[in-house]
């Protein structure tokens, strides 16, 4: 027997063992702790950006406010007053679930909207909306989604309201309605230290300006400044690109910019702008004026009883600009501490800030992607929440996609054009459209029709979208495998008396499937990774898959290490699968290895004598 006999099996065992060892190591690292007699110095715990910073973060008006860019227009949208709370009929608010306000929100913009270390959607915007819901006697359920699709989901009825520090603009009012303002916002211009860009006036066509896609900053750069922006899906990714020099400037909400810049970072805020006409409000469907009126009434109530002031002081303590206050025009002025004076006292108490040496490129890469403390912090949620949901989505959509794909393959080679043409059209459409478009079409298009069955929860609609997407590719894989089987196989089966259907089912199709196993496994690996796109439909915290879990912790800490940790889990799942299918393919092609120990020549002689 050749010395290499059994090598595929040995490699498979080694890979499986490595995968199991890696998962055990991740679990132990996540759950283990240092012993009591460990005298080593513990690394400082990562800062949770999704926690109320309190008066220690109080700020006055920004000293570098661009007064010339501030568009001081008359406020055309704030209501003069509101309906009294006792006159609000909560049964007539057009809610998807009576008594429950389903809210689409984000997880990546602390301290306004984020997911904290316990997996709860919180932040100033969301805590304030919870207080408003309590005034109205409504239960508030938050669901995570992407900002790029949030307003469309509110307009389409997926969410009753949107809470995401949404700055109101005339263009956005064409899609959704808005409540009165509960916050305001500056636009901050963040640039690398030493940059020649020192204000918005210095931005030009040659500047790579980063924004988060779909935000009012995106609109400001594109429409007001007339420049092409580099668009990112979230704030953490945009800031990481600024720190590594991939963009020359970042236009961001002031709170997110100030929260992202850490001591030693090679970046700073050089200028801010403000418009009193574009306040921050909650989004509702345009036709659902009763809900907007109810939220306005609740907002005035929490302003009047001091809840707004308390939450504002805890989460975003900064001096109000002249001419702005929360709620309707009839709401009382909120009573707030003198944030400007407190900010000066804090600065005096801290003394002259110690100069922090700028980090080298290698240090920035290490801190951004390879923070071991954050890896250990991410592992429990990745194992407990992300891994099960990823496996559930991949397995259910993989099984359903394989069944539908086989039907498409058989229909695609059918002699009947009424089966062949629909199969080809289906395949062309679902292979030609981007995966995100298919997921949004199924989730937002079919969701309202079947919400009685799904409870307005798109989790399984997302799995269905992945199944439809995968079936188009799997169908083509099966079709190519079936058509690769020699025509003589079918003819021989027919000569033995098998019908066409039995010949295909028992002879041709099994051989075709065996030939395409590697391609099928590649498609299943792609399906595992595509499961992260379900987040666009909006998921509860308990439904987040690996990428979403890593992204939430990324938002809490402003560091990309949790995303790399999530990537390790994808590797642990996909690499062994790749080698497993190679082993199976080799086994099917070569057959079971000979373990008898007999010489092949002697075996041939014995066969001839027999």
C-alpha positions as CSV (number, residue, x, y, z in Angstrom):
1,X,0.0,0.0,0.0
2,X,1.3,3.4,-0.9
3,X,2.6,5.6,2.0
4,X,0.1,8.2,1.1
5,X,-2.9,5.9,1.3
6,X,-5.5,7.4,3.7
7,X,-4.0,10.9,3.5
8,X,-7.4,12.6,2.6
9,X,-8.9,10.9,5.7
10,X,-6.0,12.0,7.9
11,X,-6.3,15.6,6.7
12,X,-10.0,15.6,7.3
13,X,-9.5,14.4,10.9
14,X,-6.9,17.0,11.5
15,X,-9.1,19.8,10.1
16,X,-12.1,18.7,12.2
17,X,-9.9,18.5,15.3
18,X,-8.5,21.9,14.6
19,X,-12.1,23.3,14.2
20,X,-13.2,21.8,17.4
21,X,-10.1,23.0,19.2
22,X,-10.6,26.5,17.9
23,X,-14.2,26.6,19.1
24,X,-13.3,25.3,22.5
25,X,-10.5,27.9,22.7
26,X,-12.9,30.7,21.8
27,X,-15.4,29.4,24.4
28,X,-12.8,29.1,27.1
29,X,-11.4,32.5,26.3
30,X,-14.9,34.0,26.5
31,X,-16.0,32.3,29.7
32,X,-12.8,31.9,31.6
33,X,-11.3,34.4,34.0
34,X,-8.1,34.9,35.9
35,X,-7.6,33.0,39.1
36,X,-7.6,34.7,42.5
37,X,-3.9,34.3,42.9
38,X,-3.1,35.8,39.5
39,X,-0.9,38.8,40.3
40,X,-0.6,40.0,36.7
41,X,-2.0,43.4,35.9
42,X,-5.3,43.2,34.2
43,X,-5.8,45.2,31.0
44,X,-8.3,48.1,31.4
45,X,-11.8,47.2,30.4
46,X,-12.9,48.7,27.0
47,X,-14.9,51.8,27.2
48,X,-18.7,51.3,26.6
49,X,-19.7,54.2,24.4
50,X,-23.3,53.1,24.7
51,X,-23.6,54.3,28.3
52,X,-24.8,57.6,29.7
53,X,-21.6,59.7,30.1
54,X,-23.3,62.3,32.5
55,X,-22.1,65.7,33.3
56,X,-18.4,64.7,33.0
57,X,-19.0,65.1,29.2
58,X,-20.8,68.4,29.4
59,X,-20.1,70.8,26.5
60,X,-20.7,74.4,25.8
61,X,-21.3,75.8,22.3
62,X,-18.5,74.8,20.0
63,X,-15.9,77.5,19.7
64,X,-15.4,76.7,16.0
65,X,-19.0,77.1,14.9
66,X,-19.4,78.2,11.3
67,X,-22.0,81.0,11.6
68,X,-21.9,81.8,7.9
69,X,-23.0,78.2,7.0
70,X,-25.8,78.0,9.5
71,X,-29.0,78.5,7.7
72,X,-31.1,80.5,10.2
73,X,-34.6,80.0,8.6
74,X,-38.0,80.2,10.1
75,X,-39.1,76.9,11.5
76,X,-42.0,75.9,9.3
77,X,-42.8,72.5,10.8
78,X,-42.9,72.6,14.6
79,X,-46.6,72.5,15.7
80,X,-47.9,75.5,17.6
81,X,-49.3,73.2,20.3
82,X,-50.4,69.5,20.8
83,X,-53.4,67.4,21.6
84,X,-53.9,66.9,25.4
85,X,-52.7,63.4,26.5
86,X,-56.2,62.4,27.8
87,X,-57.7,63.0,24.4
88,X,-55.3,60.6,22.6
89,X,-57.0,57.4,21.4
90,X,-54.3,54.8,21.4
91,X,-56.6,52.3,19.6
92,X,-56.6,54.6,16.6
93,X,-52.8,55.0,16.0
94,X,-52.5,52.6,13.1
95,X,-50.0,50.4,14.9
96,X,-49.0,47.1,13.4
97,X,-49.6,45.4,16.7
98,X,-52.2,47.1,19.0
99,X,-50.7,48.6,22.1
100,X,-47.1,48.0,20.8
101,X,-45.0,50.7,19.1
102,X,-42.5,48.8,16.9
103,X,-39.5,51.1,16.3
104,X,-36.7,50.7,13.8
105,X,-33.4,51.9,15.1
106,X,-29.6,51.6,14.7
107,X,-26.9,50.1,16.9
108,X,-23.9,52.1,15.7
109,X,-24.3,55.7,16.8
110,X,-23.7,56.2,20.5
111,X,-24.7,57.9,22.7
112,X,-27.9,58.7,20.7
113,X,-28.8,55.2,19.4
114,X,-26.9,52.1,20.2
115,X,-26.9,48.6,21.7
116,X,-25.3,48.4,25.2
117,X,-23.2,45.6,26.6
118,X,-26.3,43.7,27.7
119,X,-27.7,43.6,24.2
120,X,-30.4,46.3,24.9
121,X,-31.2,49.0,22.4
122,X,-30.7,52.3,24.2
123,X,-29.2,55.7,23.8
124,X,-30.8,59.2,24.3
125,X,-33.2,58.9,21.4
126,X,-34.5,55.5,22.4
127,X,-34.7,56.1,26.1
128,X,-36.7,59.3,25.4
129,X,-39.0,57.4,23.1
130,X,-39.5,54.8,25.9
131,X,-40.5,57.6,28.2
132,X,-43.0,58.9,25.6
133,X,-44.4,55.5,25.1
134,X,-45.0,55.2,28.8
135,X,-46.9,58.5,28.8
136,X,-49.1,57.0,26.1
137,X,-49.5,53.6,27.7
138,X,-47.7,51.9,24.8
139,X,-45.1,49.1,24.9
140,X,-42.0,50.1,22.8
141,X,-40.1,47.4,20.9
142,X,-36.9,48.3,19.2
143,X,-35.6,46.4,16.1
144,X,-32.2,47.0,14.6
145,X,-31.8,47.8,10.9
146,X,-29.6,49.9,8.5
147,X,-30.1,53.6,8.1
148,X,-30.1,53.3,4.3
149,X,-33.4,51.4,4.4
150,X,-35.0,52.8,7.6
151,X,-37.2,55.5,6.1
152,X,-38.5,53.2,3.4
153,X,-39.3,50.6,6.1
154,X,-41.2,53.2,8.1
155,X,-43.1,54.3,5.0
156,X,-43.9,50.7,4.0
157,X,-45.3,49.8,7.4
158,X,-42.4,47.5,8.5
159,X,-41.9,49.8,11.5
160,X,-44.4,52.2,13.2
161,X,-41.7,54.7,13.8
162,X,-38.0,55.3,13.2
163,X,-35.6,56.4,15.9
164,X,-32.2,57.2,14.7
165,X,-31.2,60.9,15.3
166,X,-33.0,61.6,12.0
167,X,-32.5,65.2,10.9
168,X,-35.7,66.4,9.2
169,X,-35.3,67.7,5.6
170,X,-37.8,68.6,2.9
171,X,-36.6,65.7,0.8
172,X,-37.1,63.2,3.6
173,X,-40.6,64.6,4.2
174,X,-41.5,63.4,0.7
175,X,-41.0,59.8,2.1
176,X,-42.1,60.0,5.7
177,X,-43.7,62.3,8.3
178,X,-41.9,63.6,11.4
179,X,-42.7,64.5,14.9
180,X,-41.6,67.7,16.5
181,X,-38.0,68.0,17.4
182,X,-36.5,66.4,20.5
183,X,-32.8,67.2,19.7
184,X,-30.6,69.3,17.4
185,X,-27.4,68.5,15.8
186,X,-24.2,70.0,14.5
187,X,-22.3,68.7,11.5
188,X,-18.7,68.2,12.5
189,X,-15.8,68.3,10.0
190,X,-13.1,65.8,11.1
191,X,-9.7,65.7,9.5
192,X,-6.3,64.2,10.2
193,X,-4.0,66.3,12.4
194,X,-1.9,68.6,10.3
195,X,-4.4,68.5,7.4
196,X,-4.6,71.7,5.2
197,X,-8.4,71.4,5.4
198,X,-9.4,73.6,8.3
199,X,-13.1,74.3,7.4
200,X,-15.9,73.4,5.1
201,X,-14.8,76.1,2.7
202,X,-11.5,74.2,2.1
203,X,-13.3,71.1,0.8
204,X,-13.0,70.7,-3.0
205,X,-13.5,68.2,-5.8
206,X,-10.1,66.7,-5.1
207,X,-11.0,65.9,-1.5
208,X,-12.1,62.4,-0.5
209,X,-14.9,63.2,1.9
210,X,-16.4,60.4,4.0
211,X,-20.1,60.3,5.0
212,X,-22.5,57.6,6.2
213,X,-24.8,56.7,3.3
214,X,-28.3,58.1,3.5
215,X,-27.6,60.5,6.3
216,X,-28.2,64.3,6.3
217,X,-24.4,64.7,6.1
218,X,-24.5,62.7,2.9
219,X,-27.1,65.1,1.6
220,X,-25.2,68.1,2.8
221,X,-22.0,67.2,1.1
222,X,-23.7,66.1,-2.1
223,X,-26.3,68.8,-2.5
224,X,-25.3,71.8,-0.4
225,X,-21.5,71.6,-1.1
226,X,-22.0,70.0,-4.5
227,X,-19.2,67.5,-3.9
228,X,-18.9,63.7,-4.5
229,X,-18.8,61.9,-1.1
230,X,-17.3,58.5,-0.2
231,X,-20.2,56.7,1.3
232,X,-19.9,54.2,4.2
233,X,-22.4,51.9,5.9
234,X,-21.7,53.1,9.4
235,X,-19.8,55.6,11.5
236,X,-17.1,53.3,12.8
237,X,-16.1,52.2,9.3
238,X,-15.9,55.8,8.1
239,X,-13.7,56.9,11.1
240,X,-11.4,53.9,10.6
241,X,-10.9,55.0,7.0
242,X,-10.1,58.5,8.1
243,X,-7.5,57.2,10.7
244,X,-5.8,55.0,8.1
245,X,-5.6,57.8,5.5
246,X,-8.2,56.4,3.0
247,X,-10.2,59.6,3.1
248,X,-9.1,63.2,3.7
249,X,-12.1,64.4,5.8
250,X,-15.2,63.0,7.5
251,X,-18.5,64.9,7.9
252,X,-20.4,63.4,10.8
253,X,-22.9,64.3,13.5
254,X,-21.0,66.1,16.3
255,X,-21.9,63.6,19.0
256,X,-20.7,60.6,16.9
257,X,-17.5,62.5,16.0
258,X,-16.7,63.5,19.5
259,X,-17.4,60.0,20.8
260,X,-15.2,58.4,18.2
261,X,-12.1,60.4,18.7
262,X,-10.0,58.9,21.4
263,X,-6.8,60.3,23.0
264,X,-3.8,59.7,20.7
265,X,-5.9,59.4,17.6
266,X,-4.5,61.3,14.6
267,X,-7.7,63.3,14.0
268,X,-9.6,66.3,15.3
269,X,-12.7,68.4,14.7
270,X,-11.9,71.6,12.9
271,X,-15.4,73.1,12.3
272,X,-19.1,72.7,13.0
273,X,-22.3,73.9,11.4
274,X,-25.8,74.1,12.6
275,X,-29.3,74.8,11.2
276,X,-32.2,75.5,13.5
277,X,-34.7,74.7,10.8
278,X,-33.6,71.0,10.5
279,X,-34.2,69.5,13.9
280,X,-34.0,65.8,14.9
281,X,-37.4,64.0,15.1
282,X,-38.9,60.5,15.0
283,X,-40.1,59.3,11.6
284,X,-43.6,58.0,11.1
285,X,-45.6,57.0,8.0
286,X,-46.8,60.2,6.2
287,X,-50.5,59.1,6.3
288,X,-50.3,58.2,10.0
289,X,-50.9,61.7,11.4
290,X,-52.6,60.3,14.5
291,X,-49.4,58.6,15.6
292,X,-47.3,61.7,14.9
293,X,-49.8,63.8,17.0
294,X,-49.7,61.2,19.8
295,X,-45.9,61.2,19.9
296,X,-45.9,65.0,19.9
297,X,-48.2,65.0,22.9
298,X,-46.0,62.5,24.7
299,X,-42.9,64.6,23.9
300,X,-44.4,67.8,25.3
301,X,-45.4,65.8,28.5
302,X,-41.9,64.5,29.1
303,X,-40.5,68.0,28.5
304,X,-42.9,69.5,31.0
305,X,-42.3,66.9,33.8
306,X,-38.5,67.2,33.5
307,X,-37.9,63.7,32.0
308,X,-36.4,65.2,28.8
309,X,-34.0,67.4,30.8
310,X,-32.9,64.4,32.9
311,X,-32.2,62.2,30.0
312,X,-30.6,65.0,28.0
313,X,-28.3,65.7,31.0
314,X,-27.4,62.0,31.4
315,X,-26.8,61.2,27.7
316,X,-25.9,64.3,25.7
317,X,-25.2,67.2,28.0
318,X,-24.4,70.2,25.7
319,X,-25.5,73.8,25.6
320,X,-28.6,74.5,23.5
321,X,-28.1,76.8,20.6
322,X,-30.0,80.1,20.5
323,X,-33.5,79.8,19.1
324,X,-34.1,76.0,19.7
325,X,-36.0,74.1,22.3
326,X,-37.6,70.6,22.2
327,X,-41.3,69.8,21.6
328,X,-44.0,72.1,20.3
329,X,-43.9,75.9,20.3
330,X,-46.2,75.7,23.3
331,X,-43.9,73.4,25.3
332,X,-42.1,75.0,28.3
333,X,-38.4,75.8,28.2
334,X,-36.5,72.9,29.7
335,X,-34.6,73.6,32.9
336,X,-31.0,72.5,32.3
337,X,-27.7,73.0,34.2
338,X,-25.3,75.5,32.8
339,X,-23.4,73.1,30.6
340,X,-20.9,75.7,29.4
341,X,-19.9,76.5,33.0
342,X,-19.7,72.9,33.9
343,X,-17.5,72.1,30.9
344,X,-15.1,74.9,32.0
345,X,-15.0,73.5,35.6
346,X,-14.3,70.0,34.3
347,X,-11.5,71.4,32.1
348,X,-10.0,73.3,35.0
349,X,-10.2,70.3,37.4
350,X,-8.5,68.1,34.8
351,X,-5.8,70.7,34.3
352,X,-3.8,70.9,31.1
353,X,-4.3,67.8,29.2
354,X,-1.3,65.6,28.9
355,X,0.1,65.4,25.4
356,X,-0.4,62.0,23.9
357,X,2.1,60.9,21.4
358,X,0.6,60.0,18.0
359,X,0.4,56.3,17.3
360,X,2.4,54.7,14.6
361,X,0.6,53.0,11.7
362,X,1.3,49.6,13.2
363,X,-0.1,50.6,16.6
364,X,-3.2,52.0,14.9
365,X,-3.7,48.7,13.0
366,X,-3.1,46.7,16.2
367,X,-5.5,48.8,18.3
368,X,-8.1,48.9,15.6
369,X,-8.2,45.2,14.5
370,X,-6.4,43.1,17.1
371,X,-7.5,44.2,20.6
372,X,-7.5,40.9,22.5
373,X,-9.7,42.3,25.4
374,X,-12.4,43.1,22.9
375,X,-12.0,39.7,21.3
376,X,-12.8,38.1,24.7
377,X,-15.6,40.5,25.3
378,X,-17.2,39.6,21.9
379,X,-16.9,35.8,22.1
380,X,-19.8,35.2,24.6
381,X,-22.4,36.9,22.4
382,X,-20.9,35.5,19.2
383,X,-21.3,32.0,20.6
384,X,-24.6,32.5,22.4
385,X,-26.5,34.6,19.9
386,X,-24.6,35.1,16.6
387,X,-23.5,31.5,15.9
388,X,-26.9,29.8,16.4
389,X,-28.7,32.4,14.3
390,X,-26.1,32.1,11.5
391,X,-26.4,28.3,11.5
392,X,-30.3,28.4,11.5
393,X,-30.4,30.9,8.6
394,X,-27.8,29.0,6.6
395,X,-29.2,25.5,7.2
396,X,-32.9,26.3,6.6
397,X,-32.2,28.4,3.5
398,X,-29.6,25.8,2.3
399,X,-32.1,22.9,2.6
400,X,-35.0,24.8,1.0
401,X,-32.7,26.2,-1.7
402,X,-31.4,22.7,-2.6
403,X,-35.0,21.3,-3.0
404,X,-36.1,24.3,-5.1
405,X,-32.9,24.2,-7.1
406,X,-33.3,20.5,-8.0
407,X,-36.9,21.3,-9.2
408,X,-35.5,24.2,-11.3
409,X,-32.8,22.0,-12.7
410,X,-35.2,19.3,-13.8
411,X,-37.6,21.8,-15.2
412,X,-34.7,23.6,-17.0
413,X,-33.9,20.5,-19.0
414,X,-37.5,19.4,-19.5
415,X,-38.8,18.7,-23.0
416,X,-41.8,20.8,-22.1
417,X,-41.3,24.5,-22.8
418,X,-44.0,25.4,-20.2
419,X,-41.6,24.0,-17.6
420,X,-38.4,25.0,-19.2
421,X,-39.1,28.7,-19.9
422,X,-40.4,29.7,-16.4
423,X,-37.3,27.9,-14.8
424,X,-34.9,29.9,-17.1
425,X,-36.7,33.2,-16.4
426,X,-36.7,32.6,-12.6
427,X,-32.9,31.7,-12.7
428,X,-32.0,34.8,-14.8
429,X,-33.9,37.1,-12.5
430,X,-32.6,35.8,-9.1
431,X,-29.1,35.3,-10.4
432,X,-29.0,38.8,-11.9
433,X,-30.3,40.8,-9.0
434,X,-28.0,41.7,-6.0
435,X,-28.7,39.7,-2.9
436,X,-29.6,42.8,-0.9
437,X,-32.3,43.8,-3.4
438,X,-33.9,40.3,-3.3
439,X,-33.9,40.4,0.5
440,X,-35.5,43.8,0.6
441,X,-38.0,42.9,-2.1
442,X,-39.1,39.7,-0.2
443,X,-39.0,41.2,3.3
444,X,-40.6,44.6,2.5
445,X,-42.8,43.5,-0.4
446,X,-44.2,40.2,1.0
447,X,-43.9,41.2,4.6
448,X,-47.0,43.4,4.8
449,X,-49.1,40.7,3.0
450,X,-48.1,37.9,5.4
451,X,-47.7,39.9,8.6
452,X,-50.6,38.0,10.1
453,X,-48.5,34.8,9.8
454,X,-45.1,36.3,10.7
455,X,-46.2,38.7,13.4
456,X,-44.4,41.4,11.4
457,X,-41.2,39.6,12.2
458,X,-39.0,39.3,9.0
459,X,-36.6,36.7,10.4
460,X,-38.1,33.8,8.4
461,X,-38.8,36.0,5.4
462,X,-35.1,36.7,5.3
463,X,-34.5,33.0,5.3
464,X,-37.0,32.6,2.5
465,X,-35.2,35.3,0.5
466,X,-31.9,33.5,0.9
467,X,-33.5,30.3,-0.2
468,X,-34.9,31.8,-3.4
469,X,-31.5,33.4,-4.0
470,X,-29.6,30.2,-3.4
471,X,-32.0,28.1,-5.5
472,X,-31.2,30.0,-8.7
473,X,-27.5,29.2,-8.3
474,X,-28.0,25.6,-7.0
475,X,-30.4,24.9,-9.9
476,X,-27.8,25.8,-12.5
477,X,-25.2,23.8,-10.6
478,X,-27.5,20.7,-10.7
479,X,-28.4,21.3,-14.3
480,X,-24.7,21.4,-15.4
481,X,-24.0,18.3,-13.4
482,X,-27.0,16.4,-14.9
483,X,-26.2,17.5,-18.5
484,X,-22.5,16.4,-18.0
485,X,-23.6,12.7,-17.6
486,X,-23.0,10.8,-20.9
487,X,-26.1,10.3,-23.0
488,X,-25.3,6.6,-23.1
489,X,-26.2,6.3,-19.5
490,X,-29.8,7.4,-20.2
491,X,-30.0,5.2,-23.3
492,X,-28.7,2.1,-21.4
493,X,-31.3,2.6,-18.7
494,X,-34.1,3.0,-21.3
495,X,-32.8,-0.2,-23.0
496,X,-33.2,-2.1,-19.7
497,X,-36.9,-1.1,-19.6
498,X,-36.8,2.0,-17.3
499,X,-39.1,4.8,-18.1
500,X,-37.6,8.2,-18.9
501,X,-38.5,9.5,-15.4
502,X,-37.1,6.5,-13.6
503,X,-33.9,6.6,-15.7
504,X,-33.4,10.2,-14.8
505,X,-34.2,9.7,-11.1
506,X,-32.2,6.5,-10.6
507,X,-29.3,6.7,-13.0
508,X,-28.6,10.2,-14.4
509,X,-29.4,12.6,-11.6
510,X,-27.4,10.7,-8.9
511,X,-24.3,10.8,-11.1
512,X,-24.8,14.5,-11.9
513,X,-25.2,15.4,-8.2
514,X,-22.1,13.5,-7.3
515,X,-20.1,15.5,-9.9
516,X,-21.1,18.9,-8.6
517,X,-20.6,18.4,-4.8
518,X,-17.7,20.8,-4.6
519,X,-19.7,23.6,-6.3
520,X,-22.6,22.9,-4.0
521,X,-20.4,23.3,-1.0
522,X,-19.0,26.6,-2.3
523,X,-22.6,27.8,-2.7
524,X,-23.4,26.8,0.9
525,X,-20.3,28.6,2.1
526,X,-21.5,31.7,0.3
527,X,-24.9,31.3,1.9
528,X,-23.4,31.3,5.4
529,X,-21.8,34.6,4.6
530,X,-24.9,36.1,2.9
531,X,-26.9,35.5,6.1
532,X,-25.4,38.7,7.4
533,X,-27.5,40.6,4.9
534,X,-30.7,39.7,6.8
535,X,-29.9,42.6,9.1
536,X,-31.2,45.0,6.5
537,X,-34.8,43.8,7.2
538,X,-34.5,44.7,10.9
539,X,-33.8,42.1,13.7
540,X,-34.4,41.9,17.4
541,X,-31.3,41.8,19.5
542,X,-31.9,38.0,20.1
543,X,-32.0,37.4,16.3
544,X,-28.7,38.9,15.4
545,X,-26.2,36.7,13.4
546,X,-22.5,36.7,13.7
547,X,-21.8,39.9,11.7
548,X,-24.5,41.9,13.5
549,X,-23.3,40.9,16.9
550,X,-19.7,41.9,16.0
551,X,-21.0,45.2,14.6
552,X,-23.0,46.0,17.7
553,X,-19.9,45.7,19.9
554,X,-17.9,47.6,17.3
555,X,-20.4,50.5,17.8
556,X,-20.1,50.3,21.6
557,X,-16.3,50.5,21.6
558,X,-15.5,52.3,18.3
559,X,-13.1,49.5,17.5
560,X,-13.2,47.0,14.6
561,X,-11.7,44.1,16.6
562,X,-15.2,42.6,17.3
563,X,-15.8,42.3,13.5
564,X,-12.5,40.5,13.1
565,X,-13.6,38.2,15.9
566,X,-16.8,37.5,14.0
567,X,-14.8,36.8,10.9
568,X,-12.9,34.1,12.8
569,X,-16.1,32.2,13.4
570,X,-16.9,32.3,9.7
571,X,-13.5,30.8,9.1
572,X,-14.0,28.1,11.7
573,X,-17.2,27.1,9.9
574,X,-16.2,27.4,6.3
575,X,-12.6,26.1,6.0
576,X,-13.4,22.6,7.4
577,X,-16.5,22.5,5.1
578,X,-14.2,23.1,2.1
579,X,-11.9,20.3,2.9
580,X,-14.7,18.0,3.9
581,X,-16.3,18.2,0.4
582,X,-12.9,17.7,-1.1
583,X,-12.5,14.5,0.9
584,X,-16.0,13.3,-0.1
585,X,-15.4,14.1,-3.7
586,X,-12.1,12.1,-3.6
587,X,-13.8,9.2,-1.9
588,X,-16.6,9.1,-4.5
589,X,-14.1,9.1,-7.3
590,X,-11.6,6.6,-5.9
591,X,-13.8,4.3,-3.8
592,X,-13.1,2.7,-0.5
593,X,-9.4,2.1,0.1
594,X,-8.2,-1.6,0.2
595,X,-7.5,-2.6,3.8
596,X,-7.0,-6.4,3.1
597,X,-3.2,-6.1,2.7
598,X,-3.3,-8.5,-0.3
599,X,-1.0,-7.8,-3.3
600,X,-3.1,-6.4,-6.3
601,X,-1.4,-8.9,-8.7
602,X,-2.3,-11.9,-6.5
603,X,-5.9,-10.6,-6.3
604,X,-6.1,-10.4,-10.1
605,X,-4.8,-14.0,-10.4
606,X,-7.4,-15.2,-7.9
607,X,-10.1,-13.5,-9.8
608,X,-9.0,-15.1,-13.1
609,X,-8.8,-18.6,-11.5
610,X,-12.2,-18.2,-10.0
